[in-house]
Amino acid sequence: MSIMNDRYHSIHMGCFKSSKMRRVVGLTFLFIATAVMQVQASTYLQQMTLHEKNTSLENIFRLIEKQSNYHVLYDKLDIQKAGNVTIDLNDGSVEEVLNQCFKNQPLSYRIFSSTIVIKKDPAKAEKLPQQQQVKGQVNDDTGQSLPGVSIKIKNAQGGTTTDAAGKFALSVPDLNITLVFSSIGFTTQEVPLAGKTTLNVDLKTESKTLSSVVVVGYGSTRKSDLTGSVVAVKAEALAQRPATNVEQQLSGKVSGVNVSTNSGRPGGNTNIVIRGANSINSSNNPLYVVDGVVLSNGVTDVSPISYLNPNDIESMNVLKDASATAIYGARGANGVILITTKRGQSGGQISYSSYASISKMARKLDVLNSAEFDAVQDASYRNAAKYDPAGFASGKYRDPAAIRKSLPSLYDANGKAIYDTDWQKEATREAFSQNQNLAFTGGNAETTYGVFMNYANEQGILRESFLKRYSGRFVFDSQIKPWMKVGGSLTFNNVEENRVDNGQGGLNVTRMLIETLPIVPLRYPDGSFGTNAAYPDMEGGENPVNLQLNRKDLFKTQSNIGNVYADIKILKDLQFKSTLGINVVNQTENFYSGRFLRQQSADVQGEADITDTRTNYWQSENYFTYNKKINDNHRLEAVVGISWQHSDRNTNKSGAQGFTDDFYQYYNLGVGAVPLAPTSGYEKYTFNSYFGRVNYTIKDRYMFTVTDRYDGSSRFGNDFKYGNFPSGVFAWRVSEEDFMKNSKVISNLKLRTSYGLTGNSEIGQYRSLSSLENSTAIFGGTRASGVGINSLANPDLKWEKTGQFDAGFELGLFQNRISIESDIYYKKTTNMLLDAPVPTSSGYTSIYKNIGSLSNKGFEFSITSANIKSKNFDWSTTFNIAINNSKILALGDANDDIFPDPYFLSNTNIIRVGESVGSFYGLIREGTWGTAETAEAARFNAKPGDIRHKDVNGDGQINDADRVILGKGTPTGYGTFSNTFKYKNLDLTVDIQYSYGNDILNLSRHSAEDRTGQANSYATVLNGWTPENQNTMIAENRPSLAGYTTTVDSHMVEDGSYIRGRNLLLGYNFPSAVTKKLKLNNLRVYASVQNFFLITKYTGYDPEVTTYANNFSQGITFFDYPKPRVFLLGVNVSL
């Protein structure tokens, strides 16, 4: 039996219960068998010619099989004890070959027909020298121990790796051999033993820019060999910003990746967009792949990676251009983020990390205090006679002075407010949070394992808000045969979060922080909560603290991510990998609103709801990798494979109203007197894909890559379920040319250009089909139920496609102490899916069609420099910037404007051909009408003191025809400026981020500024129009019943540009002299301040904000969760 047949036999003997899996393995079996037979078909030659110097016996056996019809059977452990051989033989027999090779070897052989059996020869073994043990220590060039360094015997079998302390022990056949030490990020070093049994080896750090390994789709490569626009962010860079959310750690790390943390809620509400939005109705989220497993989107507005433990992550690789993302075809248009988690290490190590933090409100908004509130009420009452004389004369408005006299619980005998409540103080807190990580890793050179555990408890600055996470992960990898490696991982995350800022009708906690009256107390002496209802004619919801205590919106998410793989070496240059992955997500929303919460649930005596959603996803992927160095000048790498993916989702919701007590909440819906109609749903989709990639390199300087993926999705029409997504790229390493090799300035220069097609399949299920809905009607006094068609079918529904051109360069100067990378790109999305209008005679208003297109063009630039690098002091700088401009190119045949949600009194957004994506839409506020303009104001039914809007079309009236584009919520440019200073064992990182060119539509100005007299207001109303203050943008104070503006206008649009101190971190690594005394490998302590300063013109809590979840509402805010400033202390230790 040959080596090849032994592999073949091992695969054939696997047991698979699933019929689908049997078919998959059957195909794999057929591919391998065919490859084997083709290799063996031409080997029937008996005379052999071998000229090999100091080579392994295993290589000799391969040559024998290649040049003859003999199959060699041996035990790997036996030949590992044999030394290398040198043979010089022309036209020799197999016996001559074996006799030469086995001289002075502890082996013998026998030939049975066409099979050669190799076995141990005890008699020879006694005469041979015994194995000797070599021990040693491996450090880096700073003296720090290096775990996981690979140590191999040069030109022979045998090897090991260093343990967690950098130590190793290895048995060698003699003391005149050479050991090879290698580790990622360090220069490989060969060390002759020269009779020594103890070694101390220092590995030199290799240029990180060129040697770092970058994960790409279905493989990995060195940065120097990369042809696409891919950026790798390692665990060390992520750890510089401790957080419970990995997306927050990624923010600012990669040029062209806009990470917006849109809420201060624990865990944040983070949105990631790579190189601009590509779609209007489909998702713009990148594709997330964790250890090869695609993560399905959650059922809430939280991305699927928000629940991952950041400490589990080894690296994040961001694929930006089409040449990199085309391998993911139909889901690559928005970019791809590949996440690789940490694996086990040989030698055994225990690691523990912990941090604790205090979060404080970073910025408070200026609202009316009690005295100011009363003054505004008095002025509003007086002005009511001007704006509503008839109502004023009829007694429609009450004198605030009389009101104050009638409220002894709120005002004293002199009409002065008893209370002056600061609701931003009462409803917030200094929040304590903690994060604990514990990891165990171990194993040997063949098998490694790892166990990783995490507990995180992040308390929000709004009372009662929190996020708690418990997670565990187990990984293993085993080289069970020289030609087979298997492994897998299983990750479990359990997350609970209370979203106190969610609310009905917008009357939630964050709004009531501003609009609850300062004259009412947190609690009255009898313990009851104070509310706006105490003051006549006041609108507004419940006391915010009462909301926090008696209204719960508890989300529980359990996610399981698992995968197993088998990596099989079929030939020297050919490998096969088979993977099976799952992602199961269970989400439960438990909601309860108490019986006495004003304008929430008091009218229904409390309401409880439970929503359960389960998402099941599995994938099976099988692919071959061929990596051949043809000669010194040519290398070929090819990947070809197939993928099956399936996802289904079940949703069930039930609820009740009419509770006699708040005790049961959602724990016992049966207590509610009024059960709500239950709802349920089920949906599924499937993917079938075929993919391939070919990389061809000439002289390590000319690199060509061609990629293609053929995807099929059940989401589209019968004739359009499949789509093809190809790409091509050329890269030129100019620095490898002879005329550049001696340059003392340029150490690396690579030029690259690419073009490719990717797709977007992230639409709802069954959009190509007609949907049904239940309905009821009354006929003759009898209730009847039925089912009708709710939407039109479109069997021609097909993929959105994005074509992307990219050109870039990578430049290293002065031995790569300065590294520069830059790209320009142009993306065009066609077949964009939109709701197109249809004739009303059809009975429907629209049909989902491929009719639109948009473009994104941009520029990216990043530079990293080692400014100072000395024995005791280092200073490095990173700066990046990304500029993106989007434009709508087409919206169907008529190019009609589209007004997407949210609809806030009037349309807030517009999608218009020729304009930017995410544009705000409304009237232009020019100021207020003055007394000198009384006659002109009257033409517009206005008075001096009213808001003055621009009559854009000059028709003498203000209406929708005067609405224009007011700004856009997406930034023109954004980036990071970061500096790291190291002095001996002390390090300081200063991380600053910036964004410019974006606007914010602050809709809270409508509620808290334009509507005086309904609730509390921003202090800006003190700058309202008066006869003495006519040059103002704010209308004269008046009761809301006397009239106020109800449309979106330019006064609500603010400059959203900012410069933020994202993170300030000071750390100290204890020297080895201390750690050795403590019997530790490493010990580090650090302190950090996050969000430590903010420079902006925006008047709200924070300019990095978005309230609504649809694609083009970035930058629209309506009372959001304030962002905190975080003070943090942490420690990392390993032993």
N, C-alpha and C positions, 0 to 999 in steps of 0.2 A: 504493500500500500504506500503510495507516495505522500509527500507532505500535502500536495493538493487534494488527493483523495481523502486524506484524513480530515481536512477542513470540510470538504464536501460531505463526508459522513456525519460530522458533528452538526451541521446545519440540518441535514435530512432527519436527524433523530429528534429535533425539537417537537414539542407537543403544543398544539394550538387548538382551543376549543371552539372559537368563533369561526363560522364558515367563511365570513369575509376575510378574517385574518389568514385562514388556510389558503384562500385564493391569493392573498398578497404574498405569503411566504412561498407559495407554489411558483408564482411568477419570478420571485427572487431566485429560487432554486434553479429554475430553468435558465435564467440569465447566467448564473455562476457556472452551471454545468456546461453550457455552450462555450463560455470563455475557456474553461478547462480543456474541453475536447479540442478547441481550435489550437490551443498552445501545444497539446500533445500530438497533434496529427502529423507533425513534421519532424519527430524526434527519433525515428528509427535508424540511427546511425550508431555503429558499434565501436569504431575507432575514434579516439578522442585526442584533441590537442588542447593542452592547458598551459598557460604561462601566467601564474599568479604568484605574487610576492606578499608574504606575511598576511595571508587572508584567513578567514575563519573556515572551519570544516563545513559549517552550514552553507556557506557560499560554494564550496567545492561540490556538495551534494546537489545544489541547484544546477551547477554546470553539468554534472553527470546526467541529470534528468533532461537537460536541454539538448545535449549532444547524443543521447542514446534513448533506447526504449526502456531503460531500467527505471524502476521506482525505488526510492530509498526510504526505509522505515527506521526511525530512531527515536530515542527518548531525549527530549530537550535538555533535561537535567544532566544526562551523561556527557553530552558534547560540551556543555558549559565548563566542565572540568578539564577539557582538552585545550591545548595551546593552539596558536595560529600555525599555519604551514606555508611553506614556499615550494612550488612545484614548477618544473620546466620540462614539458613532455610533448613530443610531436607524434601523432598517430599511435598512441599507446592504447593498450587494452584497459578494461575497467580494473582488472587485477593489478596492473602496473600502477594505475592511478592510486588505488586504495593502499597498496603496499608502501608507496612513497609517503602518503599522507599519514599512515598509522604508525610510522616509525617513531619511537619514543612517545607514543600516545597510549593511555590506559584503555584502549578499545580494540575490538576485533570485529570481523565481519563474516557473514556467510551469504552465499548467493543461491536463491531458490528461483529457478526459471528466470523471470524478468524482474524479480524483487531482490533488493539488497537489504539485509537486516543488520543493523549496527547494534552491538551490545558491549557492555563493560567486560574488561579482561582483568580479573583480580590479580593474576600473576604479574601482568605488566604494571598494574597500579602500585604494587609494593615496591617496585624498583624505581618509580618516579619520585621526584621531590614532592614533599607535602606542601599543601596550601599554607600561606603565611598571612597574618592579619596586619593591616595597615590602619592606623587611627589618625584622626586629625581634626582641625578646626578651620572653618571657612568664614571669613569676614568680608565686608565691603571695604572700599578704600578710605572710609572714615573710622574703621575699627568696629562697626556694628556687626553682630553675628547675622549670618544669612541662612534662614531655613529654606528647605526645598530645593537646594542646589543639586543638579544632576551630576553624578560622578560615574564615569565609565572607563573601562580598560580599553586603551586605544588598540584598534584592530583585533579585538577579541571579545568574547562574551563575558558578561559579568558587570555588575555595577550596583550603585545604591544612591540614596539621596541624604542630604544633611537633615538632622532633626531640628526641632524648634529653636535649639540653642546654637545651631550651626555646626554641630559635631557630627562625625561619621565614623564608621568602622566597616572595613571591606576586606574580604579574603581574596588573595591574589596568588597566582601560580608561582611567581618568583618576584624578587625585588629589583629586577632590571627592566620592568615594564614602565609604560607611561600612562598616567591618569589624565582624563579630560574632564575639566570642570566647566559647567555651563549653566546659565540661569538667564531668564528673560530680563533684559535691561542691563546686562553686564557682558563684557567682552569674554568670549570663550578662551580658556587658558589650558595649555598642556603642561603637565608637571612630571618630569622623569623622577622615578623613585630613587635611583642611584644607590640602592642598598638601604635606604632609610625606611623605618617602620612608623614614623610620626611625621605628619605634615601640618604646616600652618600656611594657608593659602589666602591671599587677598585678591578679590576680583575687582577689576576696575569698572566703574560705571560707563556704560556705552551711551552714545547719543540717544536720548529718549525719543527724539523726533523721528529717527530713522529705524530704530530697532524695535520700537513698541509694536505689540501685536494688536491688530485691529480686527474685530469680528465683523464679517460681512454675511450676507444671506447664504446659508448652507456652507459655511467655511470661515476661514480666517486667513489673514495675510499680514506681512510686515508693512508698516507705514510706507517704507521706501518703495514697495511693490504695488501700492494701491493706485488704482486708476480713476476711481470715482471720488465724489465729494463726500467724504465720511469723516466724522470727528469722534474720537474716543475720549470719554471722560472716566478716569480711573477712580477707584474707591478713595484714594488719598485726597483727590480733589473734592469729591463729594463730602468727605468728612470735615472739610474746612468750614462747612456750614451745618451744624447739627440741627436736625429737624425730624419730625415724625412723618413728613411727607417727602418722598424722593423727588417730586416735581419741583418743590421749593429749593432743593439742593442743586437741581440742574439749572435753575434760573441764572442767566448771564454767562454760563459756562461755554456756550456754543454760539458762534456768530450765525445769524439767520434763523435762530430758534427763539420765538417770542413766548416766554413763559410769564403769564399774567396770574398773579395770586389775587383774585378778585374779591376776597373777603377775609376778614380777620377771624372768622370762625375757626375753632380748632380743626386742624387738618387742612384748612383753607378750602377755597373753591377755585382750583387752578385750571387754567386753560392753556394748552400748548398749540401753537400754530407755527409750522415750518414753511418759510418762504411765502407767506401770504395765504389767504383763504382761496380755495379752488372751486367752491361750489356754493350755491344759494340754498337749496333744499336738502342736500345731502350733508353728511358729517364732514367737518374739516379737521377732525382729530387725526393725529398720526396713527399708524398701526403699531401696536405694542406686541413684542415677541419676547417672552421670558424663557430662557434656556430652550429655545426652539418652539415653545408653545405659544400660539396666538391667544391673546387675552380678549375675551368678548367684552363688549361695552356693557356697563352696568345699567340698572334701570333707573338710577337717579342721575343727577347732574354731575356726579363724581366720576372721574376717569378710572379705568380699571386698574391702574398702577398706584392709585392713591392709598390703597390698603396694604401695599407691600412694606416690609420692614426695610428701611434704607440701609441698615447695617448688614443685611444679607447680600448686598449688591457688590460684585467685584468690579464691574465696569458697565457703562452705558455707551453704546455706539449709535450715533445719529447718522442715518443715511438720508442725504438731502437731494442729490441730483438723480435724474432718471437712470443713469447707468448703474447706480447703486441700488435703486428701489425697484427696477424693472423685474428683478428676480421674484418680487412679490406681486407683480402684475396688477390685477384688478383692485388691489387694496393699497397700492403704493403711491398713489397720486399725492397724498398729504404728507409724504415722508414716512420713514420707518424708524422706530427706536428699538434697538436690540439690547436686551438686558441680560447680562451674564451674572449668575449668582456665585457666591463663594463655594469652593469645593473642599474636600478633605485634604490633609497634608500628612505625609508619612512622619513618623517619629513621635507623635503625640504632643498635643499642646492644648492648654486651657486658656481661654481669653475671656476677659470680662471688661465691659465698658458701661459707664453710667454717667448720666448728667441730670442735674436738677436746675429748674429755671423759675424765675419770677417774671410774670408779664404785667405790664402796666399800660394804661391808656396813653398812647403817644401824643394825641392831639384832641382837645375838646373844642366843640363848636360854641360860638357865642350866641346865646339865646336870651330872651327877655327874663329879667328877674321880676320879683313881685311888684316893686315900685314902677318899673318900666312897663310891665303889663297893664297896671291900672292907668298909667298915663296914656298908653295907646288906646285903651278902652274909652277914656274920656274924650280923646281927640276924635276917635271914630264916631262916637255918639254925636258930637257937635257937627261933624261933616255929613252925617246922615241927612240933615236938613238940606244940604246942597245937592246930594246925589239922588235922594228919594224924597222930595218935599212932601208928596202926598202921603207916603207911608209914615213920614215923621209926624206930620200933622195929625194923622189918625191914631197915633200912639203905638205904632208898630214896633218902635224901639224903646227900650227901657233905659232910664238914666242910670249909668254905673254907680253914681253916688248913692242912689236909692237902693240899688242891689246890694252894695256893701253894707248898708245899714240893716238889711234883711238877713244877713249871713253872720250871726254872732259866732259861729263855730270857725269862721275863717277871718273875720275882721274884728278889731277892737272898737271901742266906743268912738274913737276918733277916725274911724274908717281906714285904719292902717292894717295891712295884712299881718296876721299872726305868724304865718309860715312863709318861708322863702326857700323852697325845696330845690335843690340841684339834682335833677333826675339823672343826669349823666354820671353823677357820683353815686346816687343811691342804687342804681341798677347795674353798676359795674363793680369790679373788685381788682385787687392785686391777686393774680391767679398763680398758684403753685403747680408746676408740672414736673414729671420725672420720666426717665427712659432708662430701662435696664436691659443689657444684652449679655448673654452667656453662651459660649461656644466651646465645644469639645471636638478636636480633630485628631486623627491618628491613622495608623496603618503602616505599611511597608512599601517597598519599591513596586510591588505588584498590585496591592489593594489599599485603597484609602477610604476613609469615611469621615463624615462630619455631622454633628448635631448642633443646631443653632436655635436659641430660644430668645424671645423678646417680650417684655412687658412695657407698655407705654400708657401713661395717664396724663393727657393734656387737658388742663382746665382752661376754659375761656374767660376772657375779661368780662363778658356778660354773665351775670350770675346764673347758675344752674346749667350752663353750657359746658360740654365736655366731649372728649373723644378718648376711648379706652381701647387698647389693642393687646391681644394675647396672640402670639404667633410661635410656631415651631416648624423646623425644617430638618429633614434628614436627607443626606446625600451619600452615595457610594459610587466608586469606580474601581473596576477590577480588570487587570490584564490576565484573564483566566487561561489563555493560550498565547503563544508568541504571535499568533495571527488573529486573535480575537480579544477585543476589549468590550466589556459590558458595564452598564451603570444606570443610575437613575436618581431621581429626587422626588420628594413629596413635601409640599409646603401647605401648612394650614394657618389661616388668619381668621381671627374672630374680632370684629370691630363693633363697638357700640358708641353711638354719638347722639347727643340730645341737641337738636337744632332749635334753639329757643327763638331764633330770628325768623323762622318761618311764620307766616300769619295770614289770616283771611282778610280780604278786602284791603290789604296794605296796612291794616291797623295792628301791626306787629310790634314787638318790643323795640326794635331800632327806630321806628317812627315815633313811638310814644316817649322815647328818651327826649325828643325835641318838642313834641306837641302837648305833653301833659302840663297842666297849668302849674306854675311855681307857687301859687297861693294855696294849693291843697297839700296836705301832709302825706308822708308815706303811709302812716296809720293814724287814725284818730285815737284819742285816749281809750276808747272802748275796744280798740284792736282792729276795727274795720279799716279797710283800705280807702284812701282818698282817691277820687276820680274827678274828671272834668264835669261829670253830671251834677256836681255840687253847685256849679255856676250856671245860671239860666242861659239857655240858648246856645250852649257850647257843644260843639261836635267833638268827636274824638273817642278813642277806644278806652281800654281798661288801663288801670294803674300798671306800669311796666313790670314792677316787682311782683304784683299779683299774677300777671301773665307768666312770669318766669317760674313761679311756684306752682301754679295750678293749670298750666297748659303744657302738655308734653308732646313732643314729636320725636320719638325715639326710633332711630334706625339701627337695626342689627344686621350685620353682614358677615356671613361665613363663606370664605372662599378656599377652595382646594385646587392646587396646581400640582400636577404630577406628570412625570415622564420617565420612560425607560428607553434604553437604546442598546443596540449591538453594533459595534464597529469591527468590520471583518476585512483583514488584509488578504485579498485574493491573489494578487501578484505583487511584485516589488513596487510597482507604480500604480496599482489599481486597488482601490478600497471601496467597500460597500457599507452603507450605514442605513440602519432601519430604526425608526423612532415611533413611539406611540405616546401621545400626550393627551391630558384631560385638563379641563378647567370647569369646575362645578361651583356655582355661586348661588347661595341661598340668602335672600334679603327679606327682612320683615320690617314693616313700618307700623309701629304701635302709636296711635294718636289718641289723645284725650284732651278735651277742652271742658273745663269745669262748669258747673251749673249756674254760677253767678258772674261769669265773665262778660262784661258789658260789650255789646256789639261783636261778640264772638259766638257764644253759645248759650247765653242766659235765656234767650227766647225759646230754645228747645230743651231747656233743663239739662244741659250737658250732652256731649256727643263723643262717641268712641268709634274708632275704625281700626281694623287690622287688615293690612295688605301683605300677602305672601307672594313672593316671586322666586322661582327656581329656574336657573339657566344651566343647561348641560351642554358642554362642548367637548368633542373629541376630534383628534386628528391622527392620521397615520401617514407617515412620510418615509419614502425609500429612495435613496439616490446613490449613484456611483460617482466616485471622484478619481480622476486619472491625473497623475502628476508625474511628468516625464521630463528629465533633463536629457535632451536629445544629444547634445554635445556641449562644449564649453560656451557656445554662443546662442544656443536655442533652448528654450524651456516651454513646455506646453502643460496647461492645467485645464481640465474640463470637468464639469459637473452636469449630470443629467439625472432627472428623477421624476417622481410622481407623488401627488399629495391628494388625500381624501379628507374632507372636513365636514362635520355635521354639528348643528346647533339646534336646540329646541328650548322653548321657554313656556312655563306655566305661571299664570297669575290668578290669584283668588283674593277677593275683597269682600269683607262683611262689616257691618256696623250697626249701631243702635243709638237712639236718642231717648230722652225722658228718663233720667236717672233720679232716684229718690235720695241718693247719697253719692258723694264723690269718692267713696272708699273703693268701689270695685273697679272703676276706670275701664281699661280694655281687658282686664283679666276675666271679666264675666259679662259678656255682651248680653246674655239672657236676662240680666237685671233691667236693661233698658226697656221702657214701656213701648217704644216705637222702633221696631226693627227696620233697618234700611234694606232696600232690595240688594241682595248679593250679586256680585258680578264675577265673571271668570273669563279667562282667555287662554288660548294656546296658539303658538306659532313655531315654525321651524324653517330652517333653510339648509342647503347642502352646497358644497363646493367640490369640484373635481379639477385638478390642475396637473399640467405637465410643464416642466421647466428645465432649462439648460443654460449653461454659461461656459464660454471658452476664453481662456486667457493665453495669449501667445507673446512671449518675450524674446527679443533679439538683443544679444550682447548686454543684457541687464540695463538697457537704455531705451529701447523702442518697445512699447507695450500696447497691445491691442486686446480689447475685450468686446465680445459679442454676447448678448444675453437675450433670452426669449422666454416668455411664459404664456401658456395657453390656458385660460381660466374658463370654467363653466359654473354658472350660478343659477340656482332655482328661482332667484328673485325677478328674473326678466322674462320677456315673452318667449314663446316656444322657438321662434326662429332666430332669436338673438341671445340665447343663453350663454354662448361662448364668445370670447374675445381674445385677440392676440396682442401681446404687449412686448415689442422688441426694443432693444437699445444697442448702441454701439459707442465705443470710446477709444480714443488714441491718447497715449501719454508718452512724453519724451523726457528722459532724464538727461538733460543737457550736461549736467555736472559729471557724467560718466564718459563724456567724449574726451578724446586725447588732448584737445586744445584747452580743456577746462581742468584736467586732473591736477595740474600743478598750481592752480590758483590759490593764493594765500587768503583771499577774501571770500570767494564763493565756495562753500563746502557742499552745498546741495542746491540744485535747481531742476525743477520738474515742471513741464508745461503739459496741460491736459485739456481736452475738449470732448464733449459728448452730446448725444441727442438720443432721446428715447420717448416711448409712450408708456404711460401708466394709466390706471383706471380708478374709479370710485364706485364701489358697489354698496356703500353703506346707506341704503335707503330702507324704508319699511318693508316688511314682508307683504307679499301678494299685491303689490302696487300695480302689476300688469293685469290683475283680475278685477272683476266687479266685486264690490263689498256689499254685504247685507247688513241691515239693521232692523231691530225689533221696533214695533210701533203699536199703539193702541188707539182705538176710536170708539165713539158711542153711536150706536145705531138703534133708534127706537127705544132709548133708555137702557140698552144692553151694552155692556163693555165688551169689545172684541179685540183680540190681539192678532197681529200678523207680522210678516217679514217682507221687507221691500228692498230694492236695490238702492244703495246709498251713494255709489260712485260708479262712473263709467269704466269699462275695461279698456286697456290699451295693449293689445298683443304685440305691438311694435316697440314696446319699451326696451331700451338697450343701455349699454354702459355710458357713463360719462367718461371721456378720455382726455387726458392732459399730456400734451406734448411739451417737452422741456429741452431747451438748449442751454448748455453750460460750458463756460471756458474759464480756466483758472490756472494759477501757478503756485508752487511751493518753493520758497527760497530760504536757504540757510546760509548765514554769514559767520565768518570767523569761527570755524569748527562748530557751527550750529549754536553759538551763544546767542545769536539772534535768529529767530525763526519767523518767517512771514508766510501767510497763506491768504489768497484772495480769489474771489470768484465773481463773475457776472453771469446772470441767467435771465432767460425769458421763458415764461410758461404760458401756454394757452389751453384753456379747457373748452372743449366743444361737446355737443350733445348734452348740454346742461339741462337737468330735469327741472321743469317748472309747471305750475298749474296754469294751463292755457285756457282762456275763456272759450266757451262754446255758445251757440245760439240758445236763447232762453226757451225756445220751442222744444228743445230736447228734454226739458224738465230738470236740467242740471246747469250749474254755473261754470264748471271748468272740468278739464281732463288733464291728467298727468302726462306730459310729453317731453321729448328731447328737442328743445327749441332755442336754448340760450348758449352764450359763450362769454368768457371773461379772460383777462390776461393779468399776469403779474410779472413785473420786471424788477430786477434788483441788483444790488452790489453788496458784497461781503468782504470784510478785511479783518484780519487778526494778526497781532504781533506779540511774540513772547521773547523777552530778552533776559539774559543773565548779566545784569549790569556790573555787579561785583561778585567775584568768586575767589575767596581766599581761604586760608586755613581756619580762621575763626569767624569770618563774617561773609555772608552771602546776601545779595539783594537781587530779586528778580521781579519783573514787571510783565503783566499781561494786559493788553488793550484790544478790544474788538468793537466793531460797529457793523450794523446791517441796515441797509436802506431798501425799502420795498414800496413800489407804487402799483396799485391795482386799478383796473378799468373794466367796466362792463362793456362788452363788444356787441352783443345782440341779445334781444329778449323776444324772439319770435318774429313773425312776418311784420307785424305792426310796430314792434319795439315799444309797446305801451309801458308806462311806468308801473312798477310794482310797489305796493306799500305793505311791508311785512309787519308782523307784531314786533314790539308791543304797541297797542293802540291806547294812548293815554290822553283822554279828552279830544285829541285829534291825532293824526298820524305822526309818529315820531321819526320814522325812517323812510327812505326812498331808495329804490333800486332803479337806476336810470342809465340808459346807454350813454357812454362817454364819460361817466362819472365814477368816482371811487367806490369801492365796496364799503358798505356800512356808513352811508351818508345820513346826516341828520337833516330834517326837513321842517320848515316852519316860517313864521313871519319874522320880519326884521324890526326889532324894537329900536326906535330912534331916540327915545327918551320919554319925556312927559310933555303934555301941552301946557304952555305958559299963559299967563293972563293976557299977554299981548297977542295971543293967537286964538282968542275966544271965538271969533267969527269963523276962522278956518276949521277949528275943532268941531264947531257945530255942524259943518258939512259932513262930518263923519260920526254924527251923533255922540260927540264927546264934549267934555268940559275941561277947563284948565285943572290940572291935577290928575287927569286920566293918562293912561299909557298911550304913547304915540307910536303907531306902527307905520311902516313905510308903504305908501301906495305904489307898488312896483309897476303896475301896468297903467297907472294914471287915469283910472276910470272913475275916480271920486268915491270909491268905497273899498273897505277892507274885507276881503274874503279869501277863499282858497286859491284864487288866481294870483294872489300876491305872495304866496308861499314860495320859498326858494331853498336851495341847499345851504345849510348853515355851518357845516363842518363835517368831520369824520371821526369815528371812534378808534380807528386803527392808526398806530404811530407811523410816521415816515421813516424814522430811524431810531435805533435803540442799541445799547451795548453795555460794556463793562470796562472799568479801569481798576485793576487789582495790583497790589504790591505785597510782596512777602519779604520780610527781613529775618535773617537768622544770625544770631550771635552765639557761638558755641552751641549750647543745648537749648537756648531760648529762641523762640520764633514769634513773629508778629505778622498777621495778615490783615490788610485793609482792603475791603471789597466795596467798590462804589459802582452803582448802576445808574443809567440815565435813559431817558426816553424823550422824544420830541416829535412835534408835528401832529400830535393827536389832540382831539377835543373831548370834553366830557359834557354830556347832556344831563344837567343836574335837575331832574324833574322834581326833586324835593323843594325847589324854590317855588314851584307853583303852590304847593300845599302850605309851606311854612313861611311864605313871604307875601304872596299875592292874596291870601285869604285871611286877613286880620279879622278877629272877632269870632272865629270858629274854634280856634285852639291857640296854644302858644305859638310864637313865631320866632324866626331868627331876629337877632338884634339889628339886622340891616333895615328893618321897617322904621327904625328911629331916624333913618335918613330919607324917609318918605317925603313926598312933595308937600311944601307949605308955601304960602305967599312969599316967605323970606328965603325959601330953599327950592327954587324952581329948576335948577340945573341938576337933575337927578334922574336915575333910571327907574326909581321906585314910585309907584302911584301914591297918591294921598291916602292916608289911612281912612277907612270907612268900614262899617259893618259889611260882612260878606253879602248879606241880603240886599244891600244897596248896589250890588254889582261889582264884578272883578273880572280880570282877563281869564279866559278858559282855554287858551290855545298855546301850543308850544311856540316859543319865539327865541330870538337870538340872545336875550338876556339870560336864558337858562343854559347857554352854551359857554363853557369856560375852557381856558387853555389847560390841557392835561399834561403838559411837559413837566418833567421833574428830574432832579438829581437826588439819589437816595444813598445814604450810608447803609448798605445792605448788611454788612457783617464786619465786626472788629473782633479779632481773635488773638489772644496771647496764650502761648503754650510753652511748656517746659518738659523736655525729655531727660529723665534722670540718667546720669552717666552709668556705664557698665560697672564701675567700681561699686556703686550703690546697689544696683540691681543684683549683682552677684552675691553681695552680703545678705540681701533679702531673699535670695534664691528665686529671683524672677528673671524672665527674659527681657521684658520691656516694662517701663512704667512712665506714663505721661499724664500730666495734669494741664488743664487749660481753663480759661475764662473767656466769655464771649458776650458781646452786646450786638443784638440784631436790630435793624431799623434804627440806627443810632442818630441819624439826622435826616431831614427831608427839606429840600428846597423846591418850592412850587408856588405858582400863582393860584392854584385851585383852592377854593374856600371850604371844601368839604373835609372829611376825615383823611382821605387818601386818594390820590389821583389814579392809582392802580385799582380800578373798580369796575364791576359790571354786575347789575342786578339780575338781568334776564338771561335765559339760557339759550335762546335761539342764535343762529349763526352770525347775524349781523347786528347784534345789540351790544357789541363791545363798547364800553364807555358810557352806557346809559345807566344812571343810578337813581334809585328812589329809596333813600334811607337804608344804608347798608351797615353791616357789622363793622365797627371800627377796628383798624389794625393796631396791634399792640407793639410796644417796645419790649424786648426780651433780654433779660440779664441771666446769664447761664454759667454754671460751673460744672466741669466734667473731669472724669478720670478714665484712662485706659490702662489695663494691666494684662500681661500674659506670663504664663509659666509653663 
